């Protein structure tokens, strides 16, 4: 009789471990502890299952911070039981699967999401979105990839999402393209030449800077940056700067806006006209040297031309080669404030030279 009872107890014990776990199954398990190589989990099998650290947390995470002993979590079986009856599990793959499903919902609804720059590579930027690594091509960036830093945030829209091919392509530019149409209409209905508006520097080129005016990008040409000579917009601006600019032209058909920064400063030629006259001897600083002569700043923000023959004459007399930044003493030969032109000479002009047309 005792033997029969023993056999029944053994059968009941076997029933407790009558499970059919297979690789690829999603199972629930309770965290039992940590053994230095990962997480120990009770999934109802005859032995404790293991979650290796690389399948449990990311590089900068600690298993003890992500998992709490006694709490239940979902895991994916990535290897069926071995000779010791142990299963190998993954939590990261579960997180990845859920994140991918959420991204599919985001793409379906064409929502905007926030991504973190994970690296700058040839042709674009790598980003992390909800733990999933994606790629933003250079053509889909609103700013140059070299202007972005690891850890910076980007507003993004999903272009391609293919779980089978692990293809996750996003766009930063589309966020603005989609929202810009309505915003552009609103801005163009209100903007007009002469207005002073606020904007953000979003892109810099050799010929100027593009300023976001709250829905449209206006062009701030190099010539409109300053009354002084500027070699490149980066001499005074950087991406992200918030500046005030004057609207100098609006083309509604082509939807273009031209801007000026220098118009917010007093015209230096007006003051120069009060203080400079033909025949004056002035000291100036060479700002540019061209094949036809040298430009000399003779008054703050006012450049005058010293012709090539005068440059050669000066260099021969002084036995030195003029360079940008050099100080030079000159005379005002011609002064036309209306056309904003001044001609210089290194030799004191005679009265007939000054009065000649």
ZAZABA-957738 format. One record per residue (C-alpha): residue in three letters; y, z negated, x negated. Coordinates in Angstrom, 3 decimals. Layout:
% ZAZABA-957738
<pavo type="Ala" yy="Y" zz="Z" xx="X"/>
...
END
This chain:
% ZAZABA-957738
<pavo type="Unk" yy="0.000" zz="0.000" xx="0.000"/>
<pavo type="Unk" yy="2.383" zz="-0.883" xx="-2.782"/>
<pavo type="Unk" yy="1.567" zz="2.454" xx="-4.427"/>
<pavo type="Unk" yy="2.528" zz="4.356" xx="-1.271"/>
<pavo type="Unk" yy="5.874" zz="2.475" xx="-1.081"/>
<pavo type="Unk" yy="6.472" zz="3.288" xx="-4.750"/>
<pavo type="Unk" yy="5.871" zz="6.993" xx="-4.116"/>
<pavo type="Unk" yy="8.329" zz="6.959" xx="-1.179"/>
<pavo type="Unk" yy="11.009" zz="5.258" xx="-3.278"/>
<pavo type="Unk" yy="10.529" zz="7.924" xx="-5.947"/>
<pavo type="Unk" yy="10.854" zz="10.704" xx="-3.373"/>
<pavo type="Unk" yy="14.074" zz="9.174" xx="-2.049"/>
<pavo type="Unk" yy="15.364" zz="9.020" xx="-5.616"/>
<pavo type="Unk" yy="14.581" zz="12.704" xx="-6.133"/>
<pavo type="Unk" yy="16.443" zz="13.614" xx="-2.957"/>
<pavo type="Unk" yy="19.589" zz="12.120" xx="-4.444"/>
<pavo type="Unk" yy="19.460" zz="14.745" xx="-7.175"/>
<pavo type="Unk" yy="18.413" zz="17.650" xx="-4.963"/>
<pavo type="Unk" yy="21.398" zz="19.822" xx="-5.858"/>
<pavo type="Unk" yy="21.842" zz="23.567" xx="-6.366"/>
<pavo type="Unk" yy="24.839" zz="23.841" xx="-8.668"/>
<pavo type="Unk" yy="25.307" zz="27.240" xx="-10.312"/>
<pavo type="Unk" yy="27.676" zz="28.793" xx="-12.807"/>
<pavo type="Unk" yy="30.827" zz="29.907" xx="-10.991"/>
<pavo type="Unk" yy="30.620" zz="27.228" xx="-8.305"/>
<pavo type="Unk" yy="33.723" zz="25.253" xx="-7.400"/>
<pavo type="Unk" yy="32.758" zz="21.565" xx="-7.203"/>
<pavo type="Unk" yy="34.454" zz="18.239" xx="-6.679"/>
<pavo type="Unk" yy="33.980" zz="15.466" xx="-9.201"/>
<pavo type="Unk" yy="35.221" zz="11.997" xx="-10.023"/>
<pavo type="Unk" yy="36.588" zz="11.317" xx="-13.508"/>
<pavo type="Unk" yy="34.419" zz="8.670" xx="-15.204"/>
<pavo type="Unk" yy="36.151" zz="8.486" xx="-18.554"/>
<pavo type="Unk" yy="37.151" zz="10.212" xx="-21.797"/>
<pavo type="Unk" yy="35.051" zz="10.531" xx="-24.917"/>
<pavo type="Unk" yy="37.451" zz="12.086" xx="-27.437"/>
<pavo type="Unk" yy="36.202" zz="15.631" xx="-26.923"/>
<pavo type="Unk" yy="37.090" zz="15.927" xx="-23.255"/>
<pavo type="Unk" yy="36.657" zz="14.468" xx="-19.786"/>
<pavo type="Unk" yy="33.459" zz="12.983" xx="-18.310"/>
<pavo type="Unk" yy="32.988" zz="13.827" xx="-14.631"/>
<pavo type="Unk" yy="30.495" zz="12.754" xx="-11.970"/>
<pavo type="Unk" yy="29.735" zz="15.774" xx="-9.754"/>
<pavo type="Unk" yy="26.584" zz="14.282" xx="-8.183"/>
<pavo type="Unk" yy="24.141" zz="15.699" xx="-10.725"/>
<pavo type="Unk" yy="21.526" zz="13.639" xx="-12.575"/>
<pavo type="Unk" yy="23.799" zz="13.370" xx="-15.625"/>
<pavo type="Unk" yy="27.524" zz="13.218" xx="-16.186"/>
<pavo type="Unk" yy="29.180" zz="16.653" xx="-16.511"/>
<pavo type="Unk" yy="31.661" zz="17.419" xx="-19.313"/>
<pavo type="Unk" yy="35.052" zz="19.126" xx="-19.330"/>
<pavo type="Unk" yy="35.927" zz="20.145" xx="-22.926"/>
<pavo type="Unk" yy="39.524" zz="19.391" xx="-23.891"/>
<pavo type="Unk" yy="40.386" zz="23.106" xx="-24.170"/>
<pavo type="Unk" yy="39.176" zz="23.565" xx="-20.572"/>
<pavo type="Unk" yy="41.019" zz="20.490" xx="-19.373"/>
<pavo type="Unk" yy="44.586" zz="20.647" xx="-20.712"/>
<pavo type="Unk" yy="47.057" zz="22.893" xx="-22.506"/>
<pavo type="Unk" yy="47.892" zz="22.439" xx="-26.185"/>
<pavo type="Unk" yy="50.783" zz="20.028" xx="-25.637"/>
<pavo type="Unk" yy="49.031" zz="17.940" xx="-22.973"/>
<pavo type="Unk" yy="46.758" zz="14.904" xx="-23.247"/>
<pavo type="Unk" yy="43.714" zz="14.501" xx="-21.026"/>
<pavo type="Unk" yy="44.572" zz="10.841" xx="-20.342"/>
<pavo type="Unk" yy="47.944" zz="11.932" xx="-18.926"/>
<pavo type="Unk" yy="46.616" zz="14.725" xx="-16.716"/>
<pavo type="Unk" yy="43.524" zz="12.926" xx="-15.351"/>
<pavo type="Unk" yy="43.131" zz="9.433" xx="-13.928"/>
<pavo type="Unk" yy="39.867" zz="7.575" xx="-14.118"/>
<pavo type="Unk" yy="38.322" zz="7.186" xx="-10.642"/>
<pavo type="Unk" yy="40.319" zz="10.094" xx="-9.144"/>
<pavo type="Unk" yy="38.622" zz="13.144" xx="-7.628"/>
<pavo type="Unk" yy="39.466" zz="16.693" xx="-8.803"/>
<pavo type="Unk" yy="38.117" zz="20.192" xx="-8.343"/>
<pavo type="Unk" yy="36.316" zz="21.872" xx="-11.235"/>
<pavo type="Unk" yy="34.640" zz="25.195" xx="-11.971"/>
<pavo type="Unk" yy="31.128" zz="25.227" xx="-13.410"/>
<pavo type="Unk" yy="31.281" zz="27.437" xx="-16.510"/>
<pavo type="Unk" yy="27.798" zz="26.631" xx="-17.857"/>
<pavo type="Unk" yy="24.742" zz="25.519" xx="-15.979"/>
<pavo type="Unk" yy="22.863" zz="22.390" xx="-17.035"/>
<pavo type="Unk" yy="21.463" zz="22.370" xx="-20.538"/>
<pavo type="Unk" yy="18.279" zz="20.691" xx="-21.841"/>
<pavo type="Unk" yy="19.902" zz="17.307" xx="-21.298"/>
<pavo type="Unk" yy="20.821" zz="18.211" xx="-17.739"/>
<pavo type="Unk" yy="24.567" zz="18.408" xx="-18.472"/>
<pavo type="Unk" yy="26.906" zz="20.866" xx="-16.777"/>
<pavo type="Unk" yy="30.012" zz="22.235" xx="-18.499"/>
<pavo type="Unk" yy="33.145" zz="22.334" xx="-16.335"/>
<pavo type="Unk" yy="36.693" zz="23.693" xx="-16.444"/>
<pavo type="Unk" yy="39.809" zz="22.413" xx="-14.733"/>
<pavo type="Unk" yy="42.228" zz="24.894" xx="-16.327"/>
<pavo type="Unk" yy="40.439" zz="27.820" xx="-14.708"/>
<pavo type="Unk" yy="40.795" zz="26.150" xx="-11.311"/>
<pavo type="Unk" yy="44.516" zz="25.644" xx="-11.921"/>
<pavo type="Unk" yy="44.771" zz="29.263" xx="-13.049"/>
<pavo type="Unk" yy="42.993" zz="30.538" xx="-9.925"/>
<pavo type="Unk" yy="45.252" zz="28.527" xx="-7.606"/>
<pavo type="Unk" yy="48.339" zz="29.615" xx="-9.546"/>
<pavo type="Unk" yy="47.254" zz="33.248" xx="-9.271"/>
<pavo type="Unk" yy="46.832" zz="32.917" xx="-5.506"/>
<pavo type="Unk" yy="50.349" zz="31.454" xx="-5.239"/>
<pavo type="Unk" yy="51.713" zz="34.329" xx="-7.327"/>
<pavo type="Unk" yy="50.041" zz="36.809" xx="-4.975"/>
<pavo type="Unk" yy="51.895" zz="35.168" xx="-2.071"/>
<pavo type="Unk" yy="55.165" zz="35.353" xx="-4.021"/>
<pavo type="Unk" yy="54.649" zz="39.066" xx="-4.717"/>
<pavo type="Unk" yy="53.725" zz="39.795" xx="-1.092"/>
<pavo type="Unk" yy="56.933" zz="38.162" xx="0.132"/>
<pavo type="Unk" yy="59.013" zz="39.632" xx="-2.762"/>
<pavo type="Unk" yy="60.353" zz="36.181" xx="-3.629"/>
<pavo type="Unk" yy="62.258" zz="35.253" xx="-6.773"/>
<pavo type="Unk" yy="60.516" zz="32.844" xx="-9.165"/>
<pavo type="Unk" yy="61.568" zz="30.982" xx="-12.290"/>
<pavo type="Unk" yy="59.848" zz="31.715" xx="-15.595"/>
<pavo type="Unk" yy="60.065" zz="30.135" xx="-19.041"/>
<pavo type="Unk" yy="60.419" zz="32.316" xx="-22.134"/>
<pavo type="Unk" yy="57.294" zz="31.750" xx="-24.244"/>
<pavo type="Unk" yy="58.001" zz="34.317" xx="-26.942"/>
<pavo type="Unk" yy="59.952" zz="37.439" xx="-27.866"/>
<pavo type="Unk" yy="57.745" zz="40.375" xx="-28.878"/>
<pavo type="Unk" yy="58.197" zz="44.070" xx="-29.529"/>
<pavo type="Unk" yy="59.185" zz="45.755" xx="-26.307"/>
<pavo type="Unk" yy="59.945" zz="42.686" xx="-24.244"/>
<pavo type="Unk" yy="59.482" zz="38.982" xx="-23.578"/>
<pavo type="Unk" yy="56.454" zz="36.797" xx="-22.829"/>
<pavo type="Unk" yy="56.996" zz="34.300" xx="-20.024"/>
<pavo type="Unk" yy="55.096" zz="31.375" xx="-18.482"/>
<pavo type="Unk" yy="55.094" zz="31.187" xx="-14.689"/>
<pavo type="Unk" yy="53.116" zz="28.365" xx="-13.059"/>
<pavo type="Unk" yy="50.859" zz="28.228" xx="-16.116"/>
<pavo type="Unk" yy="50.176" zz="31.969" xx="-16.084"/>
<pavo type="Unk" yy="51.328" zz="34.151" xx="-18.997"/>
<pavo type="Unk" yy="53.246" zz="37.279" xx="-17.999"/>
<pavo type="Unk" yy="55.306" zz="40.021" xx="-19.647"/>
<pavo type="Unk" yy="58.852" zz="41.253" xx="-18.987"/>
<pavo type="Unk" yy="59.492" zz="44.689" xx="-20.583"/>
<pavo type="Unk" yy="62.839" zz="45.246" xx="-22.315"/>
<pavo type="Unk" yy="63.756" zz="47.789" xx="-19.624"/>
<pavo type="Unk" yy="63.401" zz="45.039" xx="-17.011"/>
<pavo type="Unk" yy="65.691" zz="42.547" xx="-18.757"/>
<pavo type="Unk" yy="69.319" zz="42.122" xx="-17.785"/>
<pavo type="Unk" yy="70.127" zz="40.871" xx="-21.281"/>
<pavo type="Unk" yy="68.738" zz="41.881" xx="-24.682"/>
<pavo type="Unk" yy="65.499" zz="40.107" xx="-25.573"/>
<pavo type="Unk" yy="67.059" zz="39.057" xx="-28.891"/>
<pavo type="Unk" yy="69.616" zz="37.025" xx="-26.941"/>
<pavo type="Unk" yy="66.865" zz="34.888" xx="-25.377"/>
<pavo type="Unk" yy="65.334" zz="31.774" xx="-26.901"/>
<pavo type="Unk" yy="61.896" zz="30.246" xx="-26.405"/>
<pavo type="Unk" yy="62.190" zz="27.699" xx="-23.605"/>
<pavo type="Unk" yy="65.072" zz="29.403" xx="-21.813"/>
<pavo type="Unk" yy="64.676" zz="30.119" xx="-18.089"/>
<pavo type="Unk" yy="64.713" zz="33.505" xx="-16.345"/>
<pavo type="Unk" yy="64.878" zz="34.423" xx="-12.672"/>
<pavo type="Unk" yy="62.090" zz="36.937" xx="-12.072"/>
<pavo type="Unk" yy="60.395" zz="39.164" xx="-9.532"/>
<pavo type="Unk" yy="56.788" zz="40.309" xx="-9.812"/>
<pavo type="Unk" yy="56.248" zz="44.036" xx="-10.397"/>
<pavo type="Unk" yy="52.478" zz="44.128" xx="-11.064"/>
<pavo type="Unk" yy="49.808" zz="41.504" xx="-10.416"/>
<pavo type="Unk" yy="46.182" zz="42.440" xx="-11.120"/>
<pavo type="Unk" yy="43.720" zz="39.572" xx="-11.569"/>
<pavo type="Unk" yy="40.861" zz="41.865" xx="-12.583"/>
<pavo type="Unk" yy="42.843" zz="43.425" xx="-15.419"/>
<pavo type="Unk" yy="44.788" zz="40.196" xx="-16.092"/>
<pavo type="Unk" yy="47.912" zz="42.312" xx="-15.733"/>
<pavo type="Unk" yy="51.047" zz="40.347" xx="-14.877"/>
<pavo type="Unk" yy="54.324" zz="42.278" xx="-15.253"/>
<pavo type="Unk" yy="57.685" zz="40.894" xx="-14.101"/>
<pavo type="Unk" yy="61.317" zz="41.948" xx="-13.897"/>
<pavo type="Unk" yy="64.500" zz="40.030" xx="-14.516"/>
<pavo type="Unk" yy="66.639" zz="43.044" xx="-13.712"/>
<pavo type="Unk" yy="65.150" zz="43.577" xx="-10.234"/>
<pavo type="Unk" yy="66.353" zz="40.135" xx="-9.159"/>
<pavo type="Unk" yy="69.903" zz="41.362" xx="-9.568"/>
<pavo type="Unk" yy="69.265" zz="44.944" xx="-8.435"/>
<pavo type="Unk" yy="67.861" zz="43.812" xx="-5.082"/>
<pavo type="Unk" yy="70.570" zz="41.272" xx="-4.397"/>
<pavo type="Unk" yy="73.380" zz="43.343" xx="-5.867"/>
<pavo type="Unk" yy="73.598" zz="45.981" xx="-3.119"/>
<pavo type="Unk" yy="75.035" zz="43.657" xx="-0.480"/>
<pavo type="Unk" yy="76.999" zz="41.643" xx="-3.010"/>
<pavo type="Unk" yy="78.460" zz="44.851" xx="-4.446"/>
<pavo type="Unk" yy="79.703" zz="45.888" xx="-1.013"/>
<pavo type="Unk" yy="81.382" zz="42.528" xx="-0.531"/>
<pavo type="Unk" yy="83.030" zz="42.591" xx="-3.949"/>
<pavo type="Unk" yy="84.257" zz="46.181" xx="-3.619"/>
<pavo type="Unk" yy="85.759" zz="45.417" xx="-0.217"/>
<pavo type="Unk" yy="87.912" zz="42.697" xx="-1.777"/>
<pavo type="Unk" yy="88.692" zz="43.791" xx="-5.327"/>
<pavo type="Unk" yy="91.766" zz="45.828" xx="-6.259"/>
<pavo type="Unk" yy="93.808" zz="46.649" xx="-9.400"/>
<pavo type="Unk" yy="96.108" zz="43.887" xx="-10.587"/>
<pavo type="Unk" yy="93.856" zz="41.028" xx="-9.495"/>
<pavo type="Unk" yy="92.886" zz="38.309" xx="-11.957"/>
<pavo type="Unk" yy="89.176" zz="37.528" xx="-11.505"/>
<pavo type="Unk" yy="86.618" zz="35.266" xx="-13.151"/>
<pavo type="Unk" yy="83.417" zz="36.653" xx="-14.657"/>
<pavo type="Unk" yy="80.484" zz="36.030" xx="-16.982"/>
<pavo type="Unk" yy="79.806" zz="38.100" xx="-20.090"/>
<pavo type="Unk" yy="76.300" zz="39.502" xx="-19.466"/>
<pavo type="Unk" yy="76.023" zz="42.317" xx="-22.002"/>
<pavo type="Unk" yy="77.840" zz="43.425" xx="-25.147"/>
<pavo type="Unk" yy="77.845" zz="46.933" xx="-26.596"/>
<pavo type="Unk" yy="79.710" zz="48.702" xx="-29.407"/>
<pavo type="Unk" yy="82.228" zz="50.094" xx="-26.911"/>
<pavo type="Unk" yy="82.924" zz="46.932" xx="-24.937"/>
<pavo type="Unk" yy="81.453" zz="44.169" xx="-22.776"/>
<pavo type="Unk" yy="80.014" zz="44.088" xx="-19.259"/>
<pavo type="Unk" yy="81.323" zz="41.280" xx="-17.077"/>
<pavo type="Unk" yy="79.478" zz="40.021" xx="-13.984"/>
<pavo type="Unk" yy="82.103" zz="39.583" xx="-11.281"/>
<pavo type="Unk" yy="79.708" zz="38.013" xx="-8.787"/>
<pavo type="Unk" yy="77.617" zz="40.982" xx="-7.708"/>
<pavo type="Unk" yy="78.915" zz="43.867" xx="-9.793"/>
<pavo type="Unk" yy="79.325" zz="44.435" xx="-13.506"/>
<pavo type="Unk" yy="82.769" zz="45.529" xx="-14.642"/>
<pavo type="Unk" yy="83.435" zz="47.164" xx="-18.000"/>
<pavo type="Unk" yy="85.801" zz="45.488" xx="-20.425"/>
<pavo type="Unk" yy="86.456" zz="48.267" xx="-22.994"/>
<pavo type="Unk" yy="86.943" zz="47.488" xx="-26.670"/>
<pavo type="Unk" yy="90.554" zz="48.688" xx="-26.432"/>
<pavo type="Unk" yy="91.265" zz="46.147" xx="-23.671"/>
<pavo type="Unk" yy="89.947" zz="43.093" xx="-25.508"/>
<pavo type="Unk" yy="93.023" zz="42.195" xx="-27.517"/>
<pavo type="Unk" yy="96.398" zz="43.461" xx="-28.683"/>
<pavo type="Unk" yy="95.089" zz="42.884" xx="-32.199"/>
<pavo type="Unk" yy="92.557" zz="45.240" xx="-33.780"/>
<pavo type="Unk" yy="88.976" zz="44.257" xx="-32.937"/>
<pavo type="Unk" yy="86.060" zz="45.792" xx="-34.868"/>
<pavo type="Unk" yy="83.414" zz="44.734" xx="-32.345"/>
<pavo type="Unk" yy="83.405" zz="42.770" xx="-29.046"/>
<pavo type="Unk" yy="81.319" zz="40.039" xx="-30.705"/>
<pavo type="Unk" yy="84.390" zz="39.207" xx="-32.813"/>
<pavo type="Unk" yy="85.758" zz="37.304" xx="-29.807"/>
<pavo type="Unk" yy="83.022" zz="37.265" xx="-27.129"/>
<pavo type="Unk" yy="79.384" zz="36.238" xx="-26.725"/>
<pavo type="Unk" yy="76.897" zz="36.593" xx="-23.880"/>
<pavo type="Unk" yy="77.290" zz="33.713" xx="-21.450"/>
<pavo type="Unk" yy="81.043" zz="33.271" xx="-21.928"/>
<pavo type="Unk" yy="83.031" zz="32.681" xx="-18.737"/>
<pavo type="Unk" yy="86.370" zz="34.476" xx="-18.884"/>
<pavo type="Unk" yy="89.349" zz="35.534" xx="-16.756"/>
<pavo type="Unk" yy="90.084" zz="39.269" xx="-16.706"/>
<pavo type="Unk" yy="92.506" zz="41.592" xx="-14.961"/>
<pavo type="Unk" yy="91.224" zz="44.440" xx="-12.797"/>
<pavo type="Unk" yy="92.939" zz="47.607" xx="-14.057"/>
<pavo type="Unk" yy="90.978" zz="50.283" xx="-12.131"/>
<pavo type="Unk" yy="88.492" zz="50.512" xx="-9.251"/>
<pavo type="Unk" yy="86.432" zz="53.639" xx="-8.537"/>
<pavo type="Unk" yy="84.866" zz="53.150" xx="-5.089"/>
<pavo type="Unk" yy="82.934" zz="56.437" xx="-5.184"/>
<pavo type="Unk" yy="81.219" zz="55.689" xx="-8.497"/>
<pavo type="Unk" yy="81.375" zz="51.928" xx="-7.883"/>
<pavo type="Unk" yy="82.938" zz="51.195" xx="-11.247"/>
<pavo type="Unk" yy="85.456" zz="48.554" xx="-12.215"/>
<pavo type="Unk" yy="87.541" zz="48.596" xx="-15.390"/>
<pavo type="Unk" yy="88.865" zz="45.329" xx="-16.758"/>
<pavo type="Unk" yy="91.353" zz="44.038" xx="-19.305"/>
<pavo type="Unk" yy="91.526" zz="40.818" xx="-21.259"/>
<pavo type="Unk" yy="94.586" zz="41.648" xx="-23.325"/>
<pavo type="Unk" yy="96.724" zz="42.146" xx="-20.195"/>
<pavo type="Unk" yy="96.540" zz="38.381" xx="-19.642"/>
<pavo type="Unk" yy="98.522" zz="37.916" xx="-22.860"/>
<pavo type="Unk" yy="102.203" zz="38.853" xx="-23.363"/>
<pavo type="Unk" yy="102.709" zz="42.378" xx="-24.673"/>
<pavo type="Unk" yy="103.595" zz="41.814" xx="-28.366"/>
<pavo type="Unk" yy="105.448" zz="45.132" xx="-28.481"/>
<pavo type="Unk" yy="108.067" zz="43.765" xx="-26.084"/>
<pavo type="Unk" yy="108.868" zz="40.895" xx="-28.461"/>
<pavo type="Unk" yy="108.578" zz="43.166" xx="-31.499"/>
<pavo type="Unk" yy="111.235" zz="45.472" xx="-30.032"/>
<pavo type="Unk" yy="113.635" zz="42.515" xx="-29.981"/>
<pavo type="Unk" yy="113.010" zz="41.562" xx="-33.597"/>
<pavo type="Unk" yy="112.226" zz="44.794" xx="-35.452"/>
<pavo type="Unk" yy="114.415" zz="47.807" xx="-36.057"/>
<pavo type="Unk" yy="114.189" zz="50.947" xx="-38.158"/>
<pavo type="Unk" yy="115.064" zz="50.351" xx="-41.794"/>
<pavo type="Unk" yy="113.841" zz="46.724" xx="-41.800"/>
<pavo type="Unk" yy="111.811" zz="45.509" xx="-44.729"/>
<pavo type="Unk" yy="108.684" zz="43.724" xx="-43.483"/>
<pavo type="Unk" yy="105.587" zz="42.191" xx="-44.975"/>
<pavo type="Unk" yy="102.341" zz="43.034" xx="-43.222"/>
<pavo type="Unk" yy="98.562" zz="42.697" xx="-43.506"/>
<pavo type="Unk" yy="96.288" zz="45.712" xx="-43.816"/>
<pavo type="Unk" yy="93.846" zz="45.732" xx="-40.868"/>
<pavo type="Unk" yy="92.192" zz="49.160" xx="-41.233"/>
<pavo type="Unk" yy="92.036" zz="51.942" xx="-43.790"/>
<pavo type="Unk" yy="91.384" zz="55.522" xx="-42.657"/>
<pavo type="Unk" yy="91.433" zz="58.883" xx="-44.419"/>
<pavo type="Unk" yy="94.902" zz="59.575" xx="-42.971"/>
<pavo type="Unk" yy="96.424" zz="56.213" xx="-43.919"/>
<pavo type="Unk" yy="96.344" zz="52.464" xx="-43.557"/>
<pavo type="Unk" yy="97.130" zz="50.357" xx="-40.471"/>
<pavo type="Unk" yy="99.326" zz="47.354" xx="-41.189"/>
<pavo type="Unk" yy="99.964" zz="44.447" xx="-38.824"/>
<pavo type="Unk" yy="103.744" zz="44.000" xx="-39.176"/>
<pavo type="Unk" yy="104.116" zz="41.630" xx="-36.208"/>
<pavo type="Unk" yy="101.434" zz="39.522" xx="-34.442"/>
<pavo type="Unk" yy="99.411" zz="42.042" xx="-32.424"/>
<pavo type="Unk" yy="101.502" zz="45.035" xx="-33.554"/>
<pavo type="Unk" yy="100.042" zz="47.597" xx="-35.961"/>
<pavo type="Unk" yy="101.991" zz="50.267" xx="-37.822"/>
<pavo type="Unk" yy="100.765" zz="53.283" xx="-39.798"/>
<pavo type="Unk" yy="101.344" zz="53.700" xx="-43.514"/>
<pavo type="Unk" yy="100.511" zz="57.404" xx="-44.136"/>
<pavo type="Unk" yy="97.959" zz="58.408" xx="-46.758"/>
<pavo type="Unk" yy="100.541" zz="59.807" xx="-49.181"/>
<pavo type="Unk" yy="102.414" zz="56.488" xx="-49.024"/>
<pavo type="Unk" yy="99.170" zz="54.587" xx="-49.690"/>
<pavo type="Unk" yy="98.487" zz="56.758" xx="-52.731"/>
<pavo type="Unk" yy="102.076" zz="56.340" xx="-53.943"/>
<pavo type="Unk" yy="101.836" zz="52.537" xx="-53.636"/>
<pavo type="Unk" yy="98.466" zz="52.393" xx="-55.414"/>
<pavo type="Unk" yy="99.689" zz="54.572" xx="-58.285"/>
<pavo type="Unk" yy="102.814" zz="52.473" xx="-58.779"/>
<pavo type="Unk" yy="100.969" zz="49.142" xx="-58.611"/>
<pavo type="Unk" yy="97.721" zz="50.227" xx="-60.311"/>
<pavo type="Unk" yy="95.498" zz="48.702" xx="-57.649"/>
<pavo type="Unk" yy="93.443" zz="49.849" xx="-54.658"/>
<pavo type="Unk" yy="94.511" zz="48.551" xx="-51.256"/>
<pavo type="Unk" yy="91.878" zz="46.762" xx="-49.179"/>
<pavo type="Unk" yy="91.637" zz="45.296" xx="-45.684"/>
<pavo type="Unk" yy="93.278" zz="41.886" xx="-45.689"/>
<pavo type="Unk" yy="95.797" zz="42.690" xx="-48.444"/>
<pavo type="Unk" yy="99.453" zz="41.799" xx="-47.931"/>
<pavo type="Unk" yy="101.921" zz="44.630" xx="-48.483"/>
<pavo type="Unk" yy="105.709" zz="44.959" xx="-48.346"/>
<pavo type="Unk" yy="106.886" zz="48.005" xx="-46.379"/>
<pavo type="Unk" yy="109.882" zz="49.447" xx="-44.555"/>
<pavo type="Unk" yy="110.089" zz="50.486" xx="-40.900"/>
<pavo type="Unk" yy="110.669" zz="54.238" xx="-40.996"/>
<pavo type="Unk" yy="110.158" zz="55.083" xx="-37.310"/>
<pavo type="Unk" yy="109.816" zz="52.718" xx="-34.341"/>
<pavo type="Unk" yy="108.860" zz="54.012" xx="-30.865"/>
<pavo type="Unk" yy="108.159" zz="50.949" xx="-28.653"/>
<pavo type="Unk" yy="107.589" zz="53.125" xx="-25.571"/>
<pavo type="Unk" yy="104.626" zz="54.915" xx="-27.167"/>
<pavo type="Unk" yy="103.781" zz="51.817" xx="-29.210"/>
<pavo type="Unk" yy="104.043" zz="53.607" xx="-32.535"/>
<pavo type="Unk" yy="105.539" zz="52.548" xx="-35.842"/>
<pavo type="Unk" yy="105.632" zz="54.614" xx="-39.044"/>
<pavo type="Unk" yy="105.987" zz="52.830" xx="-42.386"/>
<pavo type="Unk" yy="107.043" zz="53.689" xx="-45.885"/>
<pavo type="Unk" yy="106.711" zz="51.756" xx="-49.133"/>
<pavo type="Unk" yy="110.024" zz="53.132" xx="-50.425"/>
<pavo type="Unk" yy="113.361" zz="52.029" xx="-49.016"/>
<pavo type="Unk" yy="114.386" zz="54.842" xx="-46.667"/>
<pavo type="Unk" yy="117.734" zz="56.540" xx="-46.854"/>
<pavo type="Unk" yy="119.977" zz="56.527" xx="-43.810"/>
<pavo type="Unk" yy="119.335" zz="60.205" xx="-43.093"/>
<pavo type="Unk" yy="115.563" zz="59.561" xx="-43.086"/>
<pavo type="Unk" yy="115.931" zz="56.807" xx="-40.495"/>
<pavo type="Unk" yy="118.241" zz="58.785" xx="-38.218"/>
<pavo type="Unk" yy="116.236" zz="62.022" xx="-38.513"/>
<pavo type="Unk" yy="114.096" zz="62.945" xx="-35.523"/>
END
